[in-house]
């Protein structure tokens, strides 16, 4: 299909395009990981021993495909740098994750580099899909707040698939709720800076600092805890911990719908050139 015809199709059917791409993205991610990665290796080891090929392929594929389809909703231009200073509170979370890691035994350098590479691809892939495609597609057909909540909840639900990896249902559900709350922070970054790149980089830094803390703790303890053996009440901890961050993000975008924020594509705005 010529690019112009593809662009006209994505512009006429943005939601259909977004959900078709979401299904394709999920299949590439899950099938790529299941076919190329050893299912016997714990998740924390998988992300530090080699590339996570499924998520890398999905992210790179989106980065190539969206310009070919002339999809303008991804907001891959330069951000409004001055807006970044208002995100001091989410930045404190990164420090809270990183400082304990430095106090513990850090993993080997090659592990740290592999963790950084994989979390970058996670940030790239998930932000392109959920904030670069799904959110603007939703926004083109509805008000900004329904689009924000639906995109964030779908992002959270997508993390329930981690139950297939860990086998721990409560852990997967808790991660899904925590991911929905984190999605509000990524959304605020997009809406206030007008660019997806701060979302990608902050998302990558968020995952990197979390996994580094887990890896450092596992190195210190000499073993990784079994999620299925943890007290269910403890799964509320991550949700309550991230909740203030999500509330701060909602405060930052409280004027959405009343004022036009830099990253708001607007209702009915064409998403393809």
Number of C-alpha atoms within 10 A of each C-alpha: 7 8 13 13 11 17 24 17 15 21 24 14 14 26 20 15 16 21 15 11 16 17 11 13 22 17 14 20 20 18 15 18 20 14 11 12 16 11 12 8 12 13 13 15 13 19 19 23 16 15 19 23 21 24 26 24 18 25 25 14 14 21 17 10 12 18 15 14 21 19 21 20 26 28 22 15 11 12 20 14 12 9 12 14 9 12 17 9 13 20 16 12 16 17 13 13 19 19 12 15 21 12 11 15 16 18 18 9 9 12 18 17 13 18 27 21 19 24 28 22 25 23 25 26 25 22 29 27 25 22 26 26 28 29 28 32 32 22 24 22 16 14 15 20 14 13 19 21 16 15 26 26 18 16 24 23 17 15 18 20 17 18 15 11 15 15 14 16 16 19 20 23 19 21 22 23 23 23 24 24 25 23 27 23 27 24 24 25 27 26 22 24 23 23 23 26 22 21 26 25 17 19 23 24 19 23 20 24 23 18 22 25 24 17 25 21 20 18 15 14 11 9 10 15 11 11 16 13 8 13 9 13 8 11 18 15 13 14 19 12 12 18 16 14 21 21 13 17 23 17 12 17 19 13 11 19 13 7 10 14 18 14 22 23 23 20 15 15 14 20 23 20 15
